[in-house]
Amino acid sequence: MAPPPSNGVVSPFVCLIVRVLTLICLLISLILLTTATATASVSDYGDIKVRFKDFRAFRYLCAAIVIGVAYTLVQTAFTVFQVSTGTRFGGNGLVYIDFYADKVVSCILATGAAASFGMTQDLKIMVDVSGLGITHFINVTNAAASLCFLGFLFSFVSSVFSSFALPKTAA
């Protein structure tokens, strides 16, 4: 096995793999979240259809995932360009934008997952008390939040990799 690069820069191929893993996690999370539905049986109102868009935390998770997917698609295309040509798209001018955008998108994904974890816990308590019959819905949204969190972890690794590409300045 070859030793790691001595200048602290991560291989573009490794960056590509991490970006693709981020994209896969976020896409599966988005699919799970948008297809999550249930029918709650409420004694006074009858059956009520429950969807992710009925809860603000899940709508925020959806928005966070869509932002993450869009950003990751763009960055994946730039990384494919770098892997295939050997040069960075935009040269070193976009290094700072990559660095800060990676941090922002990581934070958006983390807060989306965290808000959804909190919402699923609140719903679990409500279901245990009232027996609404939406346990499957809660489990699916929890899985979507978990995959978003995994996408955040990969995105965070990408942000660490992008910090290695920053120009070294003498203090």
Contacts in CASP RR format, 6 or more apart in sequence:
PFRMAT RR
TARGET T0000
AUTHOR 0000-0000-0000
METHOD contacts of the structure
MODEL  1
MAPPPSNGVVSPFVCLIVRVLTLICLLISLILLTTATATASVSDYGDIKV
RFKDFRAFRYLCAAIVIGVAYTLVQTAFTVFQVSTGTRFGGNGLVYIDFY
ADKVVSCILATGAAASFGMTQDLKIMVDVSGLGITHFINVTNAAASLCFL
GFLFSFVSSVFSSFALPKTAA
5 11 0 8 1.000
8 164 0 8 1.000
9 164 0 8 1.000
9 165 0 8 1.000
10 161 0 8 1.000
10 164 0 8 1.000
12 79 0 8 1.000
12 82 0 8 1.000
12 83 0 8 1.000
12 86 0 8 1.000
13 83 0 8 1.000
14 161 0 8 1.000
15 79 0 8 1.000
15 82 0 8 1.000
15 158 0 8 1.000
15 161 0 8 1.000
16 76 0 8 1.000
16 79 0 8 1.000
16 80 0 8 1.000
16 83 0 8 1.000
18 154 0 8 1.000
18 157 0 8 1.000
18 158 0 8 1.000
18 161 0 8 1.000
19 72 0 8 1.000
19 75 0 8 1.000
19 76 0 8 1.000
19 79 0 8 1.000
19 154 0 8 1.000
19 158 0 8 1.000
20 76 0 8 1.000
21 151 0 8 1.000
21 154 0 8 1.000
22 68 0 8 1.000
22 72 0 8 1.000
22 151 0 8 1.000
22 154 0 8 1.000
22 155 0 8 1.000
22 158 0 8 1.000
23 69 0 8 1.000
23 72 0 8 1.000
23 73 0 8 1.000
23 76 0 8 1.000
25 147 0 8 1.000
25 148 0 8 1.000
25 150 0 8 1.000
25 151 0 8 1.000
25 154 0 8 1.000
26 65 0 8 1.000
26 68 0 8 1.000
26 69 0 8 1.000
26 72 0 8 1.000
26 109 0 8 1.000
26 147 0 8 1.000
26 148 0 8 1.000
26 151 0 8 1.000
27 69 0 8 1.000
28 147 0 8 1.000
29 65 0 8 1.000
29 144 0 8 1.000
29 145 0 8 1.000
29 147 0 8 1.000
29 148 0 8 1.000
29 151 0 8 1.000
30 62 0 8 1.000
30 65 0 8 1.000
30 66 0 8 1.000
30 69 0 8 1.000
30 144 0 8 1.000
32 140 0 8 1.000
32 141 0 8 1.000
32 143 0 8 1.000
32 144 0 8 1.000
32 147 0 8 1.000
33 52 0 8 1.000
33 58 0 8 1.000
33 61 0 8 1.000
33 62 0 8 1.000
33 65 0 8 1.000
33 140 0 8 1.000
33 141 0 8 1.000
33 144 0 8 1.000
34 52 0 8 1.000
34 62 0 8 1.000
35 140 0 8 1.000
36 51 0 8 1.000
36 52 0 8 1.000
36 137 0 8 1.000
36 140 0 8 1.000
36 141 0 8 1.000
36 144 0 8 1.000
37 49 0 8 1.000
37 50 0 8 1.000
37 51 0 8 1.000
37 137 0 8 1.000
38 49 0 8 1.000
38 50 0 8 1.000
38 133 0 8 1.000
38 134 0 8 1.000
38 136 0 8 1.000
38 137 0 8 1.000
39 47 0 8 1.000
39 48 0 8 1.000
39 49 0 8 1.000
39 50 0 8 1.000
39 133 0 8 1.000
39 134 0 8 1.000
40 47 0 8 1.000
40 48 0 8 1.000
40 49 0 8 1.000
40 50 0 8 1.000
40 132 0 8 1.000
40 133 0 8 1.000
40 134 0 8 1.000
41 47 0 8 1.000
41 132 0 8 1.000
41 133 0 8 1.000
42 48 0 8 1.000
42 132 0 8 1.000
50 134 0 8 1.000
50 137 0 8 1.000
52 58 0 8 1.000
52 59 0 8 1.000
52 61 0 8 1.000
52 62 0 8 1.000
52 141 0 8 1.000
53 59 0 8 1.000
53 62 0 8 1.000
55 119 0 8 1.000
57 112 0 8 1.000
57 115 0 8 1.000
57 116 0 8 1.000
57 118 0 8 1.000
57 119 0 8 1.000
58 116 0 8 1.000
58 119 0 8 1.000
58 141 0 8 1.000
60 111 0 8 1.000
60 112 0 8 1.000
60 115 0 8 1.000
60 116 0 8 1.000
61 112 0 8 1.000
61 113 0 8 1.000
61 115 0 8 1.000
61 116 0 8 1.000
61 141 0 8 1.000
61 144 0 8 1.000
61 145 0 8 1.000
61 148 0 8 1.000
64 108 0 8 1.000
64 109 0 8 1.000
64 111 0 8 1.000
64 112 0 8 1.000
64 113 0 8 1.000
64 148 0 8 1.000
65 109 0 8 1.000
65 148 0 8 1.000
67 105 0 8 1.000
67 108 0 8 1.000
68 105 0 8 1.000
68 108 0 8 1.000
68 109 0 8 1.000
68 155 0 8 1.000
71 101 0 8 1.000
71 105 0 8 1.000
72 105 0 8 1.000
72 155 0 8 1.000
75 98 0 8 1.000
75 102 0 8 1.000
75 158 0 8 1.000
78 88 0 8 1.000
78 89 0 8 1.000
78 94 0 8 1.000
78 98 0 8 1.000
81 89 0 8 1.000
82 88 0 8 1.000
82 89 0 8 1.000
88 94 0 8 1.000
88 95 0 8 1.000
88 165 0 8 1.000
92 167 0 8 1.000
95 162 0 8 1.000
95 165 0 8 1.000
95 166 0 8 1.000
95 167 0 8 1.000
96 166 0 8 1.000
98 162 0 8 1.000
98 165 0 8 1.000
99 159 0 8 1.000
99 162 0 8 1.000
99 163 0 8 1.000
99 165 0 8 1.000
99 166 0 8 1.000
102 155 0 8 1.000
102 158 0 8 1.000
102 159 0 8 1.000
102 162 0 8 1.000
103 159 0 8 1.000
105 155 0 8 1.000
106 152 0 8 1.000
106 155 0 8 1.000
106 156 0 8 1.000
106 158 0 8 1.000
106 159 0 8 1.000
109 148 0 8 1.000
109 149 0 8 1.000
109 151 0 8 1.000
109 152 0 8 1.000
109 155 0 8 1.000
110 149 0 8 1.000
110 152 0 8 1.000
110 156 0 8 1.000
112 145 0 8 1.000
112 148 0 8 1.000
113 145 0 8 1.000
113 146 0 8 1.000
113 148 0 8 1.000
113 149 0 8 1.000
113 152 0 8 1.000
116 141 0 8 1.000
116 142 0 8 1.000
116 144 0 8 1.000
116 145 0 8 1.000
116 148 0 8 1.000
117 142 0 8 1.000
117 145 0 8 1.000
117 149 0 8 1.000
119 141 0 8 1.000
120 138 0 8 1.000
120 141 0 8 1.000
120 142 0 8 1.000
120 145 0 8 1.000
123 134 0 8 1.000
123 138 0 8 1.000
124 138 0 8 1.000
126 132 0 8 1.000
127 133 0 8 1.000
127 134 0 8 1.000
127 135 0 8 1.000
127 138 0 8 1.000
END
